[in-house]
Amino acid sequence: MKYVADVLENVSNTLNPIVIKELRQAVKGRFLAAVLLIFLGIQLLTIGLFLTNDSVSWSFDAGRNIFKTLASMLLVTCLILVPAYTGLRLAMERADGNVDLLFISTLHPRSIIWGKFFAALVFSALLYSVCMPFITLTYLLRGIDLPSIFVMLALNFLVIAVAIQCTILLGCLPANRVFKIILGLGWFLLITGYIPFHIAFTTVIPGVNLLDRGIGSQIGSWRFLAISSGVLIAGVAFIGLLARLATALISPLSANRALPVRTYVIVVWIVTGISAAVWTAVTGNGAPITVWAFVHIILQCIGLFIAVSERESLGQRVRQSIPRTRVLRPLAFLFFSGAGGGVMWSSLMIILTLLFAAVLSSVYTHAWSGNDLEDFMTCMAALGMLSLSYAMVASLIRRRFLANRVAGGYTWLISLVLMGCATTILPLILFLLSGTWDKRWLIGSPIGPIVFSANGDSDLLTESAELAAAFAVFVSALNLPWFIKQIINFHPSKQNTASNTPTD
């Protein structure tokens, strides 16, 4: 027994202390026990009501119908309760009155974020364990096979993991209580709106849902392996990105927050790009490259609004890590925290993504039909240039007119207001003045290129791209002194020791 106790103690010492703390508090509290008991009672009641129906004895779809209900209940519970519980606890720890409790620990911020994440996954696994006996019973009632059950549960678990990490990221945002409440309500509405869509796609819509497609019988096929591998890689990569962002948010200001995030994005960009190219080469379908380019460009467009909200001057401790070799500084400028470097890095990634997609399209010319590729490339280029333009206009407005009223961290909010005006207010005014609706009024909106591309309006798409290019050049010229100032100031501190430098 002593040997077993020693082994368990060694295992406990190697585990993430945040996971142990969260699990101990959950076990000692009443929330987890109450949720498990209530969920168990609902499962018993649901399965009992189904079995009292006489159709169960002769129906060949009874097991499938019961599985749809039980899986939907499990998904709703894990998507709402577990992320809400995790996010609320983290938000309370990030509150102004308790912030020292989070930062006084010697743990690396990365360990804190992953500890919260894995603890929430354990809570979800407990709910899964309560539901598994009843879900196994559905196989005995006919209409569904075990592979389909496991594939559906695995897909739902991946979605739950993404939702948990998104909630952790929201909980790490350095915002006041009112703003966090608004973000929490928005996230709750987004989750509740996504749940019906996910359930319909996987179990409800006849002929479209995964159960009707016989997903369990396709496990050994190349198509299933390719799609499932792509979904798994995309989900894991997105979880990792969210974890990197959350880690950067709780890292001290004296750290170079941008380096791990941008390094991770580049690695994911390369790996997923190669995977999309191989997939297109094997299947002869250009959809993987199109999806890859679309996702990465959208992420970089969001990155532009995050970049302009970063600080414009580096602290002494961050400057000490700047390379003293002038040859390496231009590359290092892209990987250091700062508004100028962030904007240049996101813009460069958009350009590289478009170039990579163009090179692959020239190699696999048979993978696209008609003008689909040309319209897609034009749409993505216009979207990137419009995002850059609105981000830089917001930065210019804040620096020139709102410097003493709006902090730099809220520059993205000004960008959203500007894009909202271009998307809704300006078209509405033009509609009221003319009395008729014209799609051309969305030519300056970020959603305009997407709408034009979806409707096949190549002429309007081209006009939108031309306007976006002119807008981007004009705004970049106005912000050129701002860029030059940040580049000139990007040099290592003359002081060599941290003891002689003030803290950030």
C-alpha positions in Angstrom: 0.0 0.0 0.0 2.9 2.4 0.8 4.2 1.8 -2.8 0.8 2.7 -4.3 0.6 5.8 -2.1 4.0 6.9 -3.2 3.2 6.4 -6.8 -0.1 8.4 -6.4 1.8 11.2 -4.6 4.4 11.4 -7.4 1.6 11.5 -10.0 -0.1 14.2 -8.0 3.1 16.3 -7.9 3.6 16.1 -11.6 0.0 17.3 -12.4 -0.8 20.9 -13.0 -1.5 22.5 -9.6 -4.3 24.6 -11.0 -6.1 21.4 -12.1 -5.8 19.9 -8.7 -7.0 23.2 -7.0 -10.0 23.5 -9.3 -11.0 19.8 -8.9 -10.6 19.9 -5.1 -12.7 23.0 -4.8 -15.4 21.5 -7.1 -15.5 18.3 -5.2 -15.8 20.1 -1.8 -18.5 22.5 -3.2 -22.1 21.7 -3.9 -22.3 23.0 -7.5 -20.7 19.9 -9.2 -22.6 17.4 -7.1 -25.9 19.2 -7.7 -25.3 19.3 -11.4 -24.4 15.6 -11.6 -27.4 14.6 -9.6 -29.8 16.8 -11.5 -28.4 15.6 -14.8 -28.6 12.0 -13.7 -32.3 12.4 -12.8 -33.1 14.1 -16.1 -31.4 11.2 -17.9 -33.4 8.6 -16.0 -36.7 10.5 -16.6 -36.0 10.9 -20.3 -35.1 7.2 -20.9 -38.1 6.1 -18.8 -40.5 8.2 -20.8 -39.1 6.8 -24.0 -39.4 3.2 -22.8 -43.0 3.6 -21.8 -43.9 4.2 -25.4 -45.2 1.0 -27.1 -43.4 1.9 -30.4 -40.0 1.1 -28.8 -40.7 -2.6 -29.1 -41.2 -2.6 -32.9 -39.6 0.6 -34.2 -36.2 0.3 -35.9 -35.4 3.9 -35.1 -36.1 4.0 -31.4 -32.4 3.9 -30.4 -31.5 6.7 -32.8 -34.3 8.9 -31.5 -33.3 8.4 -27.9 -29.7 9.0 -28.8 -30.6 12.3 -30.4 -32.4 13.5 -27.3 -29.7 12.4 -24.9 -26.8 13.7 -27.0 -28.6 17.1 -27.4 -29.1 17.3 -23.6 -25.5 16.5 -22.9 -24.3 19.1 -25.5 -26.5 21.8 -24.1 -25.4 21.1 -20.5 -21.7 21.0 -21.3 -21.8 24.1 -23.6 -23.6 26.3 -21.1 -22.9 25.2 -17.6 -19.2 24.2 -17.8 -17.9 27.2 -19.7 -20.1 29.5 -17.6 -18.7 28.0 -14.4 -15.1 28.2 -15.6 -15.4 31.7 -17.1 -17.1 33.2 -14.0 -14.4 31.8 -11.7 -11.6 33.2 -13.9 -13.4 36.6 -14.2 -13.7 36.8 -10.5 -9.9 36.1 -10.1 -9.2 38.7 -12.7 -11.3 41.3 -10.8 -9.5 44.4 -9.5 -9.9 43.3 -5.9 -8.6 39.8 -6.4 -6.0 40.3 -9.1 -3.1 39.7 -6.7 -4.4 36.2 -6.0 -3.8 35.3 -9.7 -0.4 37.0 -10.2 1.2 36.3 -6.8 1.8 32.7 -7.8 5.1 31.6 -9.2 3.4 29.5 -11.9 3.8 30.5 -15.5 0.7 32.1 -17.0 0.6 29.3 -19.5 0.2 26.8 -16.6 -2.7 28.8 -15.2 -4.6 28.9 -18.5 -4.0 25.2 -19.3 -4.9 24.2 -15.8 -8.2 26.0 -16.0 -8.9 24.4 -19.4 -8.1 20.8 -18.3 -10.1 21.2 -15.1 -13.1 22.2 -17.2 -12.5 19.3 -19.5 -12.6 17.0 -16.5 -16.0 18.4 -15.5 -17.2 17.7 -19.0 -15.9 14.2 -18.8 -17.8 13.6 -15.6 -21.0 14.7 -17.3 -20.1 12.3 -20.2 -19.6 9.5 -17.7 -23.0 10.1 -16.2 -24.6 10.0 -19.7 -22.6 7.1 -21.2 -24.6 4.2 -19.7 -27.9 5.6 -21.1 -26.3 6.3 -24.5 -25.0 2.7 -24.6 -28.5 1.5 -24.1 -29.6 3.3 -27.3 -27.4 0.8 -29.3 -29.5 -2.1 -27.9 -32.7 -0.4 -29.0 -31.8 -0.5 -32.7 -31.4 2.3 -35.3 -27.8 3.4 -34.5 -24.4 1.7 -34.4 -21.5 2.2 -31.9 -19.1 3.9 -34.3 -21.7 6.6 -35.0 -22.2 7.1 -31.3 -18.5 7.5 -30.6 -17.9 9.8 -33.6 -20.8 12.1 -32.6 -19.8 12.2 -29.0 -16.1 13.0 -30.0 -17.3 15.8 -32.3 -19.4 17.3 -29.5 -16.5 17.0 -27.1 -14.3 18.9 -29.5 -16.9 21.7 -29.8 -17.2 21.8 -26.0 -13.4 22.1 -25.6 -13.4 25.1 -28.1 -16.2 26.8 -26.2 -14.4 26.3 -22.9 -11.2 27.9 -24.2 -13.2 30.8 -25.7 -14.8 31.4 -22.3 -11.4 31.4 -20.6 -10.1 34.0 -23.1 -13.1 36.2 -22.4 -12.5 35.8 -18.7 -8.9 37.0 -19.1 -9.8 40.2 -20.9 -8.6 43.3 -18.9 -12.0 45.1 -18.8 -14.2 46.5 -16.1 -17.1 44.6 -14.6 -19.8 46.3 -16.8 -17.9 45.5 -20.0 -17.3 41.9 -18.9 -21.0 41.5 -18.2 -21.8 42.7 -21.7 -19.3 40.3 -23.2 -20.6 37.5 -21.2 -24.2 38.1 -22.3 -23.0 38.4 -25.9 -21.1 35.1 -25.6 -24.2 33.4 -24.0 -26.4 34.5 -26.9 -23.8 33.3 -29.4 -23.6 29.9 -27.7 -27.4 29.5 -27.4 -27.7 30.5 -31.1 -25.1 28.0 -32.2 -26.6 25.0 -30.3 -29.7 24.6 -32.5 -27.5 24.9 -35.6 -25.1 22.2 -34.3 -27.9 19.8 -33.3 -29.7 20.3 -36.6 -26.5 19.6 -38.6 -25.6 16.5 -36.6 -28.9 14.9 -35.7 -32.1 16.6 -37.0 -32.2 17.7 -40.6 -33.3 14.7 -42.7 -30.7 13.7 -45.3 -28.2 16.3 -44.2 -27.3 15.3 -40.6 -24.4 13.0 -39.9 -26.5 10.1 -38.6 -28.5 9.9 -41.8 -25.3 9.9 -43.8 -24.2 6.7 -42.0 -21.1 8.3 -40.6 -20.3 5.1 -38.6 -20.0 3.1 -41.8 -17.5 5.5 -43.4 -14.8 5.3 -40.7 -12.4 3.2 -42.9 -12.8 5.4 -46.0 -10.2 8.0 -47.1 -12.9 10.7 -47.2 -13.8 10.2 -43.5 -10.1 10.1 -42.5 -9.3 13.3 -44.4 -12.3 15.2 -43.1 -12.0 14.0 -39.5 -8.3 14.7 -39.4 -8.9 18.2 -40.8 -11.6 19.0 -38.2 -9.4 17.6 -35.4 -6.3 19.6 -36.5 -8.4 22.7 -36.9 -10.0 22.3 -33.5 -6.8 21.6 -31.7 -5.0 24.5 -33.5 -7.8 26.9 -32.6 -7.7 25.8 -29.0 -4.0 26.4 -28.9 -4.4 29.8 -30.4 -7.0 30.8 -27.9 -4.7 29.5 -25.1 -1.8 31.6 -26.4 -4.0 34.7 -26.5 -5.3 34.1 -23.0 -1.7 33.5 -21.7 -0.6 36.8 -23.3 -3.5 38.7 -21.6 -2.5 37.5 -18.1 1.2 37.9 -18.7 3.0 40.9 -17.1 3.4 44.0 -19.1 7.1 43.7 -18.9 7.0 40.5 -21.1 7.0 40.4 -24.9 3.5 39.1 -25.2 3.4 39.0 -29.0 6.3 36.6 -29.6 4.7 33.3 -28.5 1.4 34.2 -30.2 2.9 35.1 -33.5 5.3 32.2 -33.5 2.4 29.8 -32.9 0.4 31.4 -35.7 3.2 31.0 -38.2 3.7 27.3 -37.3 0.0 26.6 -37.6 -0.1 28.6 -40.9 2.7 26.5 -42.3 1.3 23.1 -41.1 -2.3 23.8 -42.2 -1.2 25.3 -45.5 0.8 22.1 -46.3 -2.1 19.9 -45.3 -4.5 21.9 -47.5 -2.1 21.6 -50.4 -1.7 17.9 -50.0 -5.5 17.5 -49.6 -6.0 19.4 -52.9 -3.3 17.4 -54.7 -4.9 14.1 -53.6 -8.6 15.0 -54.2 -8.3 17.5 -57.0 -10.6 19.8 -55.1 -9.6 23.4 -54.3 -11.9 23.7 -51.3 -9.2 22.9 -48.7 -7.0 25.7 -50.0 -9.9 28.1 -50.2 -11.0 27.3 -46.6 -7.4 27.6 -45.4 -6.9 31.0 -47.0 -10.3 32.3 -45.8 -9.8 31.3 -42.2 -6.3 32.7 -41.9 -7.2 36.0 -43.6 -10.2 36.4 -41.3 -8.0 35.8 -38.3 -5.4 38.3 -39.5 -8.1 40.9 -40.2 -9.1 40.4 -36.5 -5.5 40.7 -35.6 -5.3 44.1 -37.3 -7.9 45.5 -34.8 -6.0 43.9 -31.9 -2.7 45.3 -33.1 -3.8 48.9 -33.3 -5.0 48.5 -29.7 -1.5 47.6 -28.4 0.8 50.0 -26.8 2.9 52.3 -29.0 6.0 52.5 -26.9 7.9 49.6 -25.3 9.0 49.5 -21.7 12.6 49.3 -20.6 12.5 45.5 -19.8 11.0 44.7 -23.2 13.6 46.9 -25.0 16.4 45.0 -23.3 15.5 41.9 -25.3 15.6 43.7 -28.7 18.5 42.4 -30.8 21.5 44.7 -30.7 22.4 43.6 -34.2 20.8 46.0 -36.7 20.4 43.2 -39.3 18.0 41.3 -37.0 15.9 44.2 -35.9 13.6 44.4 -38.9 12.6 40.8 -38.4 12.4 41.2 -34.6 10.1 44.3 -35.1 7.4 42.0 -36.4 7.6 39.7 -33.4 7.6 42.3 -30.6 4.6 43.8 -28.9 3.6 47.1 -30.3 1.0 48.6 -32.5 3.3 49.3 -35.5 4.9 45.8 -35.6 1.5 44.2 -35.1 -0.1 46.0 -38.0 2.8 45.2 -40.3 2.9 41.5 -39.2 -0.9 41.0 -39.8 -0.7 42.8 -43.2 2.3 40.7 -44.2 0.5 37.5 -43.2 -2.5 38.5 -45.4 -0.2 39.1 -48.3 1.7 35.8 -47.9 -1.6 33.9 -47.6 -2.9 35.4 -50.8 0.4 34.7 -52.6 0.5 31.1 -51.4 -3.0 30.5 -52.5 -2.2 32.1 -55.9 0.8 29.8 -56.3 -1.1 26.7 -55.5 -3.9 27.7 -57.8 -1.4 28.1 -60.7 -0.1 24.5 -59.9 -3.6 22.9 -59.5 -5.5 24.8 -62.2 -8.0 22.0 -62.5 -9.1 22.3 -58.8 -11.3 25.4 -59.5 -14.0 26.1 -62.1 -14.9 29.3 -63.8 -14.0 32.5 -62.1 -14.5 31.2 -58.6 -10.8 31.5 -57.7 -10.4 35.0 -59.1 -13.5 36.2 -57.3 -12.4 34.6 -54.1 -8.9 36.2 -54.3 -10.4 39.6 -55.1 -12.8 39.3 -52.2 -10.1 38.3 -49.7 -7.8 41.1 -50.9 -10.5 43.7 -50.6 -11.5 42.4 -47.1 -7.9 42.6 -45.9 -7.4 46.1 -47.3 -10.6 47.4 -45.8 -9.8 45.9 -42.4 -6.4 47.6 -42.5 -8.0 50.9 -43.5 -10.6 51.0 -40.8 -8.0 49.9 -38.2 -5.6 52.7 -39.1 -8.4 55.3 -39.3 -9.5 54.3 -35.8 -5.9 54.6 -34.6 -5.6 58.1 -36.3 -8.9 59.3 -34.8 -7.9 58.1 -31.3 -4.4 59.7 -31.4 -5.6 63.0 -32.9 -8.9 63.7 -31.2 -9.5 61.2 -28.3 -6.0 60.7 -26.9 -7.1 62.0 -23.4 -10.5 60.3 -23.4 -10.0 56.8 -24.9 -7.2 54.5 -23.9 -5.2 52.8 -26.6 -6.6 49.4 -25.6 -10.0 50.4 -26.9 -9.0 51.4 -30.4 -10.7 48.3 -31.7 -14.0 49.6 -30.4 -13.6 52.7 -32.5 -12.9 50.5 -35.5 -16.2 48.5 -34.9 -18.1 51.8 -34.7 -16.7 53.0 -38.0 -17.4 49.6 -39.7 -20.9 49.7 -38.2 -21.5 53.1 -39.7 -20.3 52.0 -43.1 -22.4 48.8 -43.0 -25.7 50.0 -41.5 -26.0 53.8 -40.9 -24.7 55.1 -44.2 -26.6 52.6 -46.4 -29.7 53.3 -44.4 -29.4 57.1 -44.9 -28.9 56.6 -48.6 -31.9 54.3 -48.7 -34.1 56.9 -47.0 -32.9 59.6 -49.4 -33.4 57.6 -52.6 -36.3 55.3 -51.6 -34.7 52.2 -53.3 -32.0 49.8 -52.2 -28.8 49.4 -54.1 -26.1 46.9 -53.2 -23.5 49.4 -54.4 -23.9 51.2 -51.1 -22.0 48.3 -49.4 -19.0 48.9 -51.5 -17.1 50.5 -48.6 -18.3 48.0 -46.0 -16.1 45.0 -44.9 -19.1 42.7 -45.6 -19.5 44.2 -49.1 -16.8 42.0 -50.8 -18.3 38.9 -49.2 -21.8 39.7 -50.3 -20.7 40.6 -53.8 -18.6 37.4 -54.1 -21.5 35.2 -52.8 -23.9 36.8 -55.3 -21.5 36.6 -58.2 -21.4 40.4 -58.7 -17.9 40.5 -60.2 -18.1 44.1 -61.3 -19.1 45.3 -57.8 -16.4 43.1 -56.3 -13.8 44.7 -58.5 -15.0 48.2 -57.6 -14.9 47.3 -53.9 -11.3 46.0 -54.3 -10.2 49.2 -56.1 -11.8 51.4 -53.5 -10.2 49.4 -50.7 -6.8 49.7 -52.3 -7.1 53.5 -52.7 -8.5 53.8 -49.1 -5.6 51.6 -47.7 -2.9 53.7 -49.6 -4.4 57.0 -48.4 -4.8 56.0 -44.8 -1.3 54.4 -44.7 0.2 57.6 -46.1 -1.5 59.5 -43.3 -0.1 57.1 -40.7 3.3 56.9 -42.2 4.9 59.3 -39.6 3.4 57.2 -36.9 5.0 54.0 -38.4 8.4 55.7 -38.8 8.4 56.9 -35.2 7.8 53.4 -33.9 10.5 52.0 -36.2 13.0 54.6 -35.1 12.2 54.0 -31.4 12.6 50.2 -31.8 16.1 49.8 -30.4 17.5 48.1 -27.3 17.8 50.0 -24.1 21.2 51.5 -23.4 21.1 50.1 -19.9 22.3 46.5 -19.6 20.9 45.5 -16.3 17.3 45.3 -15.3 18.2 46.5 -11.8 19.0 50.0 -13.2 15.8 50.3 -15.3 12.4 51.2 -14.2 9.6 48.7 -14.4 6.8 48.9 -16.9 
